[in-house]
Amino acid sequence: MLGVCTGLLKAGASSRVLLLNSAAMSSAAGHKVAVVLSGCGVYDGTEVHEAAAVLAALSRHGAEPVMFAPDKKQAHVVDHTAGSEMEQERNVLKESARIARGAVSPLGDLKPGDVSAVVFPGGFGAAKNLSDFGFKGADMDVDPEVKRIISDFHSAGKPQALCCIAPILAAKVLGQSGVSLTLGNTGAESDWPYQGSIEAAKSFGANMELKNVDEVCVDAKNKVVTSPAYMYNGKFHEIQDGVTKMVGELVKLL
């Protein structure tokens, strides 16, 4: 009988833990969160694994992801088997629909009043289609619609999350607001191949924090959350875990 009672007590405790975890993970229930895509594929669009991690983490927290992308021509198209440019044209919105399973709206439709937060996954699309950082470096410009969104969400006090190279967008737009961000860490080029972007972000006025792939930079004042993701040459699960942490911190700011 004692064993049965002990088992029941353990089962009850486990149930309470599950309920608490469920409540914690549902803290974004009822919230719509915009996800801004920039095409499909790491070298000329959105990094697919980062996008998938963002979407899974949002829905796990109870949020409803709604996807947007610029309705314009990609900067260029890259053969992902060779890393070389291809002689063809593709549309950013149509390519982003591959990730969104068709459900993607033009970026011009995104307004802060319609959602609770916004997330920018990385990939070279953020540096080529959402901006031209990939071509001009520190002389970059941000796509006007992207600039509007980052500025308007900031003014409205709505949380924003960006990973991989995408924080360079916030550095350019919000640098003079003293925003704190991460673009990863410094060290061996084999581990951190894009660490040069950190100095560019500093030149815009952003406070840059060195973070490892499993860490997150939270600027509570400006409501901006960032994580290195594939700025680090990591394993699939390392990227997914870091992005999931980033979304978890974003949810806390809702």
Accessible surface in RSA format (square Angstrom, percent):
REM  Atomic radii and reference values for relative SASA: ProtOr
REM  Chains: A
REM  Algorithm: Lee & Richards
REM  Probe-radius: 1.40
REM  Slices: 20
REM RES _ NUM      All-atoms   Total-Side   Main-Chain    Non-polar    All polar
REM                ABS   REL    ABS   REL    ABS   REL    ABS   REL    ABS   REL
RES MET A   1   181.07  93.8 137.77  91.2  43.30 103.1 123.04 104.6  58.03  76.9
RES LEU A   2   147.33  82.0 139.72 100.0   7.60  19.1 142.77 100.3   4.56  12.3
RES GLY A   3    56.71  69.9   0.00   N/A  56.71  69.9  41.15 112.9  15.56  34.8
RES VAL A   4    93.74  61.7  84.65  76.6   9.09  21.9  91.66  79.6   2.08   5.6
RES CYS A   5    55.10  41.7  53.64  59.8   1.47   3.4  16.29  41.3  38.81  41.9
RES THR A   6    53.90  38.3  53.46  54.2   0.44   1.0  39.53  53.1  14.37  21.7
RES GLY A   7    36.01  44.4   0.00   N/A  36.01  44.4  31.00  85.1   5.01  11.2
RES LEU A   8   121.93  67.9 113.19  81.0   8.75  22.0 113.78  79.9   8.16  22.0
RES LEU A   9   132.15  73.6 125.88  90.1   6.27  15.8 128.92  90.5   3.23   8.7
RES LYS A  10   140.04  68.3 135.32  83.0   4.72  11.2  85.04  76.5  55.00  58.6
RES ALA A  11    55.06  50.6  46.39  71.6   8.67  19.7  53.38  75.2   1.68   4.4
RES GLY A  12    25.85  31.9   0.00   N/A  25.85  31.9  24.73  67.9   1.11   2.5
RES ALA A  13    40.89  37.6  39.70  61.3   1.19   2.7  40.24  56.7   0.65   1.7
RES SER A  14    63.06  53.3  57.51  76.7   5.55  12.8  31.69  67.5  31.37  43.9
RES SER A  15    56.21  47.5  54.40  72.6   1.80   4.2  26.48  56.4  29.73  41.7
RES ARG A  16   146.47  61.5 145.37  74.1   1.11   2.6  62.93  86.0  83.54  50.6
RES VAL A  17    80.96  53.3  80.76  73.1   0.20   0.5  80.96  70.3   0.00   0.0
RES LEU A  18   121.83  67.8 118.39  84.7   3.44   8.7 118.66  83.3   3.17   8.5
RES LEU A  19   125.01  69.6 120.04  85.9   4.97  12.5 120.79  84.8   4.22  11.4
RES LEU A  20   126.11  70.2 121.05  86.6   5.06  12.7 121.81  85.6   4.29  11.6
RES ASN A  21    79.53  54.8  78.46  75.8   1.07   2.6  19.67  47.3  59.87  57.9
RES SER A  22    62.29  52.6  54.37  72.6   7.93  18.3  28.58  60.9  33.72  47.2
RES ALA A  23    67.70  62.2  48.49  74.8  19.20  43.7  57.79  81.4   9.91  26.3
RES ALA A  24    62.84  57.8  46.24  71.4  16.60  37.8  56.95  80.2   5.90  15.6
RES MET A  25    62.61  32.4  62.61  41.4   0.00   0.0  39.78  33.8  22.82  30.2
RES SER A  26    49.88  42.2  42.88  57.2   7.00  16.1  20.56  43.8  29.32  41.1
RES SER A  27    66.80  56.5  36.85  49.2  29.95  69.0  43.01  91.6  23.79  33.3
RES ALA A  28     0.00   0.0   0.00   0.0   0.00   0.0   0.00   0.0   0.00   0.0
RES ALA A  29    62.11  57.1  43.97  67.9  18.14  41.3  44.28  62.4  17.84  47.2
RES GLY A  30    84.77 104.5   0.00   N/A  84.77 104.5  45.30 124.3  39.47  88.4
RES HIS A  31    57.66  31.5  55.72  38.7   1.94   5.0  33.06  34.1  24.60  28.6
RES LYS A  32    97.77  47.7  95.06  58.3   2.71   6.4  39.70  35.7  58.07  61.9
RES VAL A  33     0.33   0.2   0.33   0.3   0.00   0.0   0.33   0.3   0.00   0.0
RES ALA A  34     0.00   0.0   0.00   0.0   0.00   0.0   0.00   0.0   0.00   0.0
RES VAL A  35     0.00   0.0   0.00   0.0   0.00   0.0   0.00   0.0   0.00   0.0
RES VAL A  36     1.13   0.7   0.00   0.0   1.13   2.7   0.00   0.0   1.13   3.1
RES LEU A  37     0.28   0.2   0.00   0.0   0.28   0.7   0.28   0.2   0.00   0.0
RES SER A  38     2.93   2.5   2.93   3.9   0.00   0.0   0.29   0.6   2.64   3.7
RES GLY A  39     0.00   0.0   0.00   N/A   0.00   0.0   0.00   0.0   0.00   0.0
RES CYS A  40    34.06  25.8  19.58  21.8  14.48  34.0   0.15   0.4  33.91  36.6
RES GLY A  41     9.50  11.7   0.00   N/A   9.50  11.7   9.50  26.1   0.00   0.0
RES VAL A  42    45.06  29.7  42.85  38.8   2.22   5.3  42.85  37.2   2.22   6.0
RES TYR A  43    87.39  40.8  87.34  49.7   0.05   0.1  39.81  29.9  47.58  58.7
RES ASP A  44     6.22   4.4   5.56   5.5   0.66   1.6   0.35   0.8   5.87   5.9
RES GLY A  45     0.00   0.0   0.00   N/A   0.00   0.0   0.00   0.0   0.00   0.0
RES THR A  46     0.60   0.4   0.60   0.6   0.00   0.0   0.52   0.7   0.08   0.1
RES GLU A  47    12.72   7.3  12.72   9.6   0.00   0.0   0.44   0.8  12.28  10.0
RES VAL A  48    60.70  39.9  60.10  54.4   0.60   1.4  60.10  52.2   0.60   1.6
RES HIS A  49    90.83  49.6  85.29  59.3   5.54  14.2  48.41  49.9  42.42  49.4
RES GLU A  50     0.00   0.0   0.00   0.0   0.00   0.0   0.00   0.0   0.00   0.0
RES ALA A  51     0.00   0.0   0.00   0.0   0.00   0.0   0.00   0.0   0.00   0.0
RES ALA A  52    54.00  49.6  47.00  72.5   6.99  15.9  50.71  71.4   3.29   8.7
RES ALA A  53     1.57   1.4   0.21   0.3   1.37   3.1   0.91   1.3   0.66   1.8
RES VAL A  54     0.00   0.0   0.00   0.0   0.00   0.0   0.00   0.0   0.00   0.0
RES LEU A  55    32.02  17.8  30.55  21.9   1.47   3.7  30.94  21.7   1.08   2.9
RES ALA A  56    39.55  36.4  31.42  48.5   8.13  18.5  37.86  53.3   1.69   4.5
RES ALA A  57     1.15   1.1   0.06   0.1   1.10   2.5   1.01   1.4   0.15   0.4
RES LEU A  58     0.04   0.0   0.04   0.0   0.00   0.0   0.04   0.0   0.00   0.0
RES SER A  59    65.43  55.3  48.90  65.3  16.52  38.1  32.18  68.5  33.25  46.6
RES ARG A  60   135.30  56.8 114.79  58.5  20.51  48.8  45.64  62.4  89.66  54.3
RES HIS A  61    16.31   8.9  16.31  11.3   0.00   0.0  12.89  13.3   3.42   4.0
RES GLY A  62    32.68  40.3   0.00   N/A  32.68  40.3  18.30  50.2  14.38  32.2
RES ALA A  63     6.57   6.0   0.00   0.0   6.57  14.9   0.13   0.2   6.44  17.1
RES GLU A  64    89.79  51.5  86.82  65.7   2.97   7.1  37.63  72.8  52.16  42.6
RES PRO A  65    32.68  23.8  20.94  19.1  11.73  42.7  20.94  17.3  11.73  72.9
RES VAL A  66    35.68  23.5  32.35  29.3   3.32   8.0  35.68  31.0   0.00   0.0
RES MET A  67    26.65  13.8  21.51  14.2   5.14  12.2  21.51  18.3   5.14   6.8
RES PHE A  68    20.19  10.1  20.19  12.5   0.00   0.0  20.19  12.2   0.00   0.0
RES ALA A  69     0.00   0.0   0.00   0.0   0.00   0.0   0.00   0.0   0.00   0.0
RES PRO A  70     7.52   5.5   5.17   4.7   2.35   8.5   7.52   6.2   0.00   0.0
RES ASP A  71    90.84  63.6  60.74  60.5  30.10  71.2  12.31  29.0  78.53  78.3
RES LYS A  72    73.30  35.8  65.39  40.1   7.90  18.8  53.03  47.7  20.27  21.6
RES LYS A  73   123.28  60.1 106.16  65.1  17.12  40.8  62.45  56.2  60.84  64.8
RES GLN A  74     6.78   3.8   2.35   1.7   4.43  10.6   0.30   0.6   6.48   4.9
RES ALA A  75    51.50  47.3  10.21  15.8  41.29  93.9  22.97  32.3  28.53  75.6
RES HIS A  76    34.51  18.9  26.72  18.6   7.79  19.9  29.43  30.3   5.07   5.9
RES VAL A  77     1.55   1.0   1.46   1.3   0.08   0.2   1.46   1.3   0.08   0.2
RES VAL A  78    12.41   8.2   7.18   6.5   5.23  12.6   7.18   6.2   5.23  14.2
RES ASP A  79    42.29  29.6  40.06  39.9   2.24   5.3   4.94  11.6  37.35  37.3
RES HIS A  80    75.36  41.2  50.75  35.3  24.61  62.9  44.46  45.8  30.89  35.9
RES THR A  81   132.21  94.0  91.85  93.1  40.36  96.2  85.60 115.0  46.61  70.5
RES ALA A  82    74.18  68.2  34.75  53.6  39.43  89.7  45.01  63.4  29.16  77.3
RES GLY A  83    50.05  61.7   0.00   N/A  50.05  61.7  18.67  51.2  31.38  70.3
RES SER A  84    56.89  48.1  50.39  67.2   6.50  15.0  43.58  92.8  13.31  18.7
RES GLU A  85   113.19  65.0  84.01  63.6  29.18  69.5  22.71  43.9  90.48  73.9
RES MET A  86    63.80  33.0  54.96  36.4   8.83  21.0  54.80  46.6   9.00  11.9
RES GLU A  87   178.91 102.7 142.79 108.0  36.12  86.0  69.17 133.8 109.75  89.6
RES GLN A  88    77.54  43.4  54.66  39.9  22.88  54.5  30.09  64.0  47.45  36.0
RES GLU A  89   131.30  75.4 102.56  77.6  28.74  68.4  41.75  80.7  89.55  73.1
RES ARG A  90    84.83  35.6  75.27  38.4   9.55  22.7  20.92  28.6  63.90  38.7
RES ASN A  91    36.75  25.3  30.84  29.8   5.92  14.2  13.36  32.1  23.39  22.6
RES VAL A  92     0.00   0.0   0.00   0.0   0.00   0.0   0.00   0.0   0.00   0.0
RES LEU A  93    27.94  15.6  27.90  20.0   0.05   0.1  27.90  19.6   0.05   0.1
RES LYS A  94   153.22  74.7 142.90  87.7  10.32  24.6  87.65  78.9  65.57  69.8
RES GLU A  95    14.07   8.1  14.07  10.6   0.00   0.0   0.03   0.1  14.04  11.5
RES SER A  96     0.00   0.0   0.00   0.0   0.00   0.0   0.00   0.0   0.00   0.0
RES ALA A  97    25.76  23.7  22.79  35.2   2.98   6.8  23.08  32.5   2.68   7.1
RES ARG A  98   161.67  67.9 129.22  65.9  32.45  77.3  44.52  60.8 117.15  71.0
RES ILE A  99    24.70  14.1   8.18   6.1  16.52  39.8  14.14  10.2  10.56  28.6
RES ALA A 100     5.32   4.9   0.00   0.0   5.32  12.1   0.57   0.8   4.74  12.6
RES ARG A 101   224.02  94.1 186.89  95.3  37.13  88.4  75.08 102.6 148.94  90.3
RES GLY A 102    51.99  64.1   0.00   N/A  51.99  64.1  28.70  78.8  23.30  52.2
RES ALA A 103    71.59  65.8  54.03  83.4  17.56  39.9  67.34  94.8   4.25  11.2
RES VAL A 104    25.39  16.7   4.26   3.9  21.13  50.9   5.05   4.4  20.34  55.2
RES SER A 105    43.12  36.4  41.90  55.9   1.22   2.8   5.15  11.0  37.98  53.2
RES PRO A 106    51.95  37.9  51.95  47.4   0.00   0.0  51.95  42.9   0.00   0.0
RES LEU A 107     1.86   1.0   1.27   0.9   0.58   1.5   1.27   0.9   0.58   1.6
RES GLY A 108    33.13  40.9   0.00   N/A  33.13  40.9  19.60  53.8  13.54  30.3
RES ASP A 109    81.72  57.2  69.61  69.3  12.11  28.6  19.67  46.3  62.04  61.9
RES LEU A 110     0.42   0.2   0.05   0.0   0.37   0.9   0.42   0.3   0.00   0.0
RES LYS A 111    93.54  45.6  93.54  57.4   0.00   0.0  75.15  67.6  18.39  19.6
RES PRO A 112    19.65  14.3  19.64  17.9   0.01   0.0  19.65  16.2   0.00   0.0
RES GLY A 113    73.58  90.7   0.00   N/A  73.58  90.7  37.02 101.6  36.56  81.9
RES ASP A 114    92.61  64.9  72.28  71.9  20.33  48.1  27.19  64.0  65.43  65.3
RES VAL A 115    10.06   6.6   2.87   2.6   7.19  17.3   7.95   6.9   2.11   5.7
RES SER A 116    24.41  20.6  21.07  28.1   3.34   7.7   6.65  14.2  17.76  24.9
RES ALA A 117     0.00   0.0   0.00   0.0   0.00   0.0   0.00   0.0   0.00   0.0
RES VAL A 118     0.00   0.0   0.00   0.0   0.00   0.0   0.00   0.0   0.00   0.0
RES VAL A 119     0.00   0.0   0.00   0.0   0.00   0.0   0.00   0.0   0.00   0.0
RES PHE A 120     0.00   0.0   0.00   0.0   0.00   0.0   0.00   0.0   0.00   0.0
RES PRO A 121     1.77   1.3   0.00   0.0   1.77   6.4   0.00   0.0   1.77  11.0
RES GLY A 122     0.00   0.0   0.00   N/A   0.00   0.0   0.00   0.0   0.00   0.0
RES GLY A 123     2.29   2.8   0.00   N/A   2.29   2.8   2.29   6.3   0.00   0.0
RES PHE A 124    58.90  29.5  57.96  35.9   0.95   2.5  58.28  35.3   0.62   1.8
RES GLY A 125     0.00   0.0   0.00   N/A   0.00   0.0   0.00   0.0   0.00   0.0
RES ALA A 126     0.00   0.0   0.00   0.0   0.00   0.0   0.00   0.0   0.00   0.0
RES ALA A 127     2.48   2.3   2.48   3.8   0.00   0.0   2.48   3.5   0.00   0.0
RES LYS A 128    32.46  15.8  22.79  14.0   9.67  23.0   8.71   7.8  23.75  25.3
RES ASN A 129     3.46   2.4   1.00   1.0   2.46   5.9   1.76   4.2   1.70   1.6
RES LEU A 130     0.45   0.3   0.45   0.3   0.00   0.0   0.45   0.3   0.00   0.0
RES SER A 131     6.76   5.7   0.00   0.0   6.76  15.6   4.97  10.6   1.78   2.5
RES ASP A 132    29.65  20.8  29.24  29.1   0.40   1.0  18.60  43.8  11.04  11.0
RES PHE A 133    28.73  14.4  24.84  15.4   3.89  10.1  24.84  15.1   3.89  11.1
RES GLY A 134    40.53  50.0   0.00   N/A  40.53  50.0   9.87  27.1  30.66  68.7
RES PHE A 135   108.50  54.3  70.64  43.8  37.86  98.5  75.72  45.9  32.78  93.8
RES LYS A 136   112.57  54.9  94.19  57.8  18.39  43.8  63.11  56.8  49.46  52.7
RES GLY A 137    26.05  32.1   0.00   N/A  26.05  32.1  23.08  63.3   2.97   6.7
RES ALA A 138    52.47  48.2  36.81  56.8  15.66  35.6  36.81  51.8  15.66  41.5
RES ASP A 139   117.38  82.2 100.09  99.6  17.30  40.9  27.11  63.8  90.27  90.0
RES MET A 140     1.55   0.8   0.00   0.0   1.55   3.7   0.00   0.0   1.55   2.0
RES ASP A 141    85.92  60.2  83.14  82.8   2.77   6.6  24.70  58.1  61.22  61.1
RES VAL A 142    16.11  10.6   1.55   1.4  14.56  35.1   2.23   1.9  13.88  37.7
RES ASP A 143    22.57  15.8  14.14  14.1   8.43  19.9   7.73  18.2  14.84  14.8
RES PRO A 144   107.87  78.6  98.27  89.6   9.60  34.9 102.35  84.5   5.52  34.3
RES GLU A 145    66.51  38.2  66.11  50.0   0.40   1.0  27.49  53.2  39.02  31.9
RES VAL A 146     0.00   0.0   0.00   0.0   0.00   0.0   0.00   0.0   0.00   0.0
RES LYS A 147   113.43  55.3 113.43  69.6   0.00   0.0  55.67  50.1  57.76  61.5
RES ARG A 148    60.71  25.5  53.41  27.2   7.30  17.4  56.69  77.5   4.02   2.4
RES ILE A 149     0.01   0.0   0.01   0.0   0.00   0.0   0.01   0.0   0.00   0.0
RES ILE A 150     0.19   0.1   0.19   0.1   0.00   0.0   0.19   0.1   0.00   0.0
RES SER A 151    37.34  31.6  35.61  47.5   1.73   4.0  27.13  57.8  10.20  14.3
RES ASP A 152    54.29  38.0  50.89  50.7   3.39   8.0   9.22  21.7  45.07  44.9
RES PHE A 153     0.00   0.0   0.00   0.0   0.00   0.0   0.00   0.0   0.00   0.0
RES HIS A 154    50.32  27.5  38.61  26.8  11.71  30.0  25.62  26.4  24.70  28.7
RES SER A 155   100.32  84.8  59.90  79.9  40.42  93.1  40.20  85.6  60.13  84.2
RES ALA A 156    57.68  53.0  22.14  34.2  35.54  80.9  35.08  49.4  22.60  59.9
RES GLY A 157    33.50  41.3   0.00   N/A  33.50  41.3  27.09  74.3   6.41  14.4
RES LYS A 158    52.17  25.5  51.72  31.7   0.45   1.1  42.13  37.9  10.04  10.7
RES PRO A 159     4.14   3.0   4.14   3.8   0.00   0.0   4.14   3.4   0.00   0.0
RES GLN A 160     0.98   0.5   0.98   0.7   0.00   0.0   0.48   1.0   0.50   0.4
RES ALA A 161     0.00   0.0   0.00   0.0   0.00   0.0   0.00   0.0   0.00   0.0
RES LEU A 162     0.49   0.3   0.49   0.3   0.00   0.0   0.49   0.3   0.00   0.0
RES CYS A 163     0.00   0.0   0.00   0.0   0.00   0.0   0.00   0.0   0.00   0.0
RES CYS A 164     9.23   7.0   9.23  10.3   0.00   0.0   0.00   0.0   9.23   9.9
RES ILE A 165    17.63  10.0  17.63  13.1   0.00   0.0  17.63  12.7   0.00   0.0
RES ALA A 166     0.00   0.0   0.00   0.0   0.00   0.0   0.00   0.0   0.00   0.0
RES PRO A 167     0.00   0.0   0.00   0.0   0.00   0.0   0.00   0.0   0.00   0.0
RES ILE A 168     0.00   0.0   0.00   0.0   0.00   0.0   0.00   0.0   0.00   0.0
RES LEU A 169     0.00   0.0   0.00   0.0   0.00   0.0   0.00   0.0   0.00   0.0
RES ALA A 170     0.82   0.7   0.82   1.3   0.00   0.0   0.82   1.1   0.00   0.0
RES ALA A 171     0.00   0.0   0.00   0.0   0.00   0.0   0.00   0.0   0.00   0.0
RES LYS A 172    79.66  38.9  60.93  37.4  18.73  44.6  25.17  22.7  54.49  58.0
RES VAL A 173    27.81  18.3   2.02   1.8  25.79  62.1   4.58   4.0  23.23  63.0
RES LEU A 174     6.82   3.8   6.46   4.6   0.36   0.9   6.82   4.8   0.00   0.0
RES GLY A 175     2.16   2.7   0.00   N/A   2.16   2.7   0.24   0.6   1.92   4.3
RES GLN A 176   163.13  91.2 129.30  94.5  33.83  80.5  68.89 146.6  94.23  71.5
RES SER A 177    55.06  46.5  29.46  39.3  25.60  59.0  17.17  36.6  37.90  53.1
RES GLY A 178    32.79  40.4   0.00   N/A  32.79  40.4  22.88  62.8   9.91  22.2
RES VAL A 179     0.00   0.0   0.00   0.0   0.00   0.0   0.00   0.0   0.00   0.0
RES SER A 180    21.32  18.0  21.28  28.4   0.04   0.1   3.54   7.5  17.78  24.9
RES LEU A 181     0.08   0.0   0.08   0.1   0.00   0.0   0.08   0.1   0.00   0.0
RES THR A 182     0.00   0.0   0.00   0.0   0.00   0.0   0.00   0.0   0.00   0.0
RES LEU A 183     1.59   0.9   0.00   0.0   1.59   4.0   0.00   0.0   1.59   4.3
RES GLY A 184     0.11   0.1   0.00   N/A   0.11   0.1   0.00   0.0   0.11   0.2
RES ASN A 185    29.11  20.1  28.87  27.9   0.24   0.6   0.20   0.5  28.92  27.9
RES THR A 186    70.79  50.4  57.14  57.9  13.65  32.5  35.46  47.6  35.34  53.4
RES GLY A 187    47.69  58.8   0.00   N/A  47.69  58.8  34.33  94.2  13.36  29.9
RES ALA A 188    56.86  52.3  37.22  57.4  19.64  44.7  49.06  69.1   7.80  20.7
RES GLU A 189   114.50  65.7 106.32  80.4   8.18  19.5  63.90 123.6  50.60  41.3
RES SER A 190    80.89  68.4  63.01  84.1  17.88  41.2  58.12 123.8  22.77  31.9
RES ASP A 191    58.22  40.8  58.22  58.0   0.00   0.0   0.68   1.6  57.55  57.4
RES TRP A 192    17.14   6.9  17.11   8.3   0.03   0.1   4.84   2.6  12.30  20.0
RES PRO A 193    53.78  39.2  34.34  31.3  19.44  70.7  34.53  28.5  19.25 119.6
RES TYR A 194    89.37  41.7  82.04  46.7   7.33  19.1  58.99  44.3  30.38  37.5
RES GLN A 195    32.43  18.1  26.04  19.0   6.39  15.2  11.54  24.6  20.89  15.8
RES GLY A 196    56.16  69.3   0.00   N/A  56.16  69.3  41.88 114.9  14.28  32.0
RES SER A 197     7.53   6.4   2.64   3.5   4.89  11.3   4.77  10.2   2.75   3.9
RES ILE A 198     5.27   3.0   5.27   3.9   0.00   0.0   5.27   3.8   0.00   0.0
RES GLU A 199   109.77  63.0 104.76  79.3   5.01  11.9  55.72 107.8  54.05  44.1
RES ALA A 200    13.36  12.3   7.93  12.2   5.43  12.4  12.06  17.0   1.31   3.5
RES ALA A 201     0.00   0.0   0.00   0.0   0.00   0.0   0.00   0.0   0.00   0.0
RES LYS A 202    99.96  48.8  86.55  53.1  13.41  31.9  43.21  38.9  56.75  60.4
RES SER A 203    79.30  67.0  37.27  49.7  42.03  96.8  48.45 103.2  30.85  43.2
RES PHE A 204    19.92  10.0  12.91   8.0   7.01  18.2  17.62  10.7   2.30   6.6
RES GLY A 205    35.02  43.2   0.00   N/A  35.02  43.2  23.40  64.2  11.62  26.0
RES ALA A 206     6.71   6.2   0.00   0.0   6.71  15.3   0.00   0.0   6.71  17.8
RES ASN A 207    78.04  53.8  73.03  70.6   5.01  12.1  21.79  52.4  56.25  54.4
RES MET A 208    26.95  14.0   0.94   0.6  26.01  61.9   0.94   0.8  26.01  34.5
RES GLU A 209    67.41  38.7  62.06  46.9   5.35  12.7  27.87  53.9  39.54  32.3
RES LEU A 210    93.20  51.9  70.09  50.1  23.12  58.1  70.09  49.2  23.12  62.2
RES LYS A 211    47.20  23.0  47.10  28.9   0.10   0.2   3.28   3.0  43.92  46.8
RES ASN A 212    68.95  47.5  68.95  66.6   0.00   0.0  10.77  25.9  58.18  56.2
RES VAL A 213    13.89   9.1  13.66  12.4   0.24   0.6  13.66  11.9   0.24   0.6
RES ASP A 214    74.39  52.1  71.61  71.3   2.78   6.6  21.82  51.3  52.57  52.4
RES GLU A 215    71.04  40.8  67.01  50.7   4.03   9.6  22.43  43.4  48.61  39.7
RES VAL A 216    23.77  15.6   7.20   6.5  16.56  39.9   7.20   6.3  16.56  44.9
RES CYS A 217     0.69   0.5   0.00   0.0   0.69   1.6   0.64   1.6   0.04   0.0
RES VAL A 218    61.45  40.4  33.17  30.0  28.29  68.2  33.17  28.8  28.29  76.7
RES ASP A 219    12.77   8.9   8.64   8.6   4.13   9.8   5.42  12.7   7.35   7.3
RES ALA A 220    67.13  61.7  53.07  81.9  14.06  32.0  53.39  75.2  13.74  36.4
RES LYS A 221   185.83  90.7 149.68  91.8  36.14  86.1 105.01  94.5  80.82  86.1
RES ASN A 222    14.06   9.7   8.57   8.3   5.49  13.2   2.48   6.0  11.58  11.2
RES LYS A 223    69.41  33.9  69.41  42.6   0.00   0.0  33.91  30.5  35.50  37.8
RES VAL A 224     0.11   0.1   0.00   0.0   0.11   0.3   0.00   0.0   0.11   0.3
RES VAL A 225     0.00   0.0   0.00   0.0   0.00   0.0   0.00   0.0   0.00   0.0
RES THR A 226     0.06   0.0   0.06   0.1   0.00   0.0   0.00   0.0   0.06   0.1
RES SER A 227     0.03   0.0   0.03   0.0   0.00   0.0   0.00   0.0   0.03   0.0
RES PRO A 228     0.01   0.0   0.00   0.0   0.01   0.1   0.01   0.0   0.00   0.0
RES ALA A 229     0.03   0.0   0.00   0.0   0.03   0.1   0.03   0.0   0.00   0.0
RES TYR A 230    40.81  19.1  35.80  20.4   5.02  13.1  31.93  24.0   8.88  10.9
RES MET A 231     2.77   1.4   2.06   1.4   0.72   1.7   1.34   1.1   1.43   1.9
RES TYR A 232    49.13  22.9  49.13  28.0   0.00   0.0  10.99   8.3  38.13  47.0
RES ASN A 233   100.45  69.3  80.44  77.7  20.01  48.2   6.30  15.2  94.15  91.0
RES GLY A 234    17.35  21.4   0.00   N/A  17.35  21.4   3.25   8.9  14.11  31.6
RES LYS A 235   141.19  68.9 135.42  83.1   5.77  13.7  83.43  75.1  57.77  61.5
RES PHE A 236   139.23  69.7 132.89  82.3   6.34  16.5 133.34  80.8   5.89  16.9
RES HIS A 237   106.06  58.0 101.96  70.9   4.10  10.5  69.77  71.9  36.29  42.2
RES GLU A 238    50.51  29.0  47.13  35.7   3.38   8.1  12.38  24.0  38.13  31.1
RES ILE A 239     1.19   0.7   1.19   0.9   0.00   0.0   1.19   0.9   0.00   0.0
RES GLN A 240    94.67  52.9  93.32  68.2   1.35   3.2  15.90  33.8  78.77  59.7
RES ASP A 241    73.08  51.2  70.39  70.1   2.69   6.4  19.81  46.6  53.27  53.1
RES GLY A 242     0.05   0.1   0.00   N/A   0.05   0.1   0.05   0.1   0.00   0.0
RES VAL A 243     0.07   0.0   0.03   0.0   0.04   0.1   0.03   0.0   0.04   0.1
RES THR A 244    41.51  29.5  40.02  40.6   1.49   3.5  34.20  45.9   7.31  11.1
RES LYS A 245   105.35  51.4  96.39  59.1   8.96  21.3  71.58  64.4  33.77  36.0
RES MET A 246     0.00   0.0   0.00   0.0   0.00   0.0   0.00   0.0   0.00   0.0
RES VAL A 247     0.00   0.0   0.00   0.0   0.00   0.0   0.00   0.0   0.00   0.0
RES GLY A 248    15.09  18.6   0.00   N/A  15.09  18.6  13.46  36.9   1.63   3.6
RES GLU A 249    47.36  27.2  46.72  35.3   0.65   1.5   5.21  10.1  42.15  34.4
RES LEU A 250     0.27   0.1   0.27   0.2   0.00   0.0   0.27   0.2   0.00   0.0
RES VAL A 251     8.38   5.5   3.24   2.9   5.14  12.4   3.24   2.8   5.14  14.0
RES LYS A 252   152.44  74.4 117.51  72.1  34.93  83.2  86.89  78.2  65.55  69.8
RES LEU A 253    32.27  18.0  23.55  16.9   8.72  21.9  26.95  18.9   5.32  14.3
RES LEU A 254    62.19  34.6   3.81   2.7  58.38 146.8  28.06  19.7  34.13  91.8
END  Absolute sums over single chains surface
CHAIN  1 A    11635.9       9108.6       2527.3       6542.5       5093.3
END  Absolute sums over all chains
TOTAL         11635.9       9108.6       2527.3       6542.5       5093.3
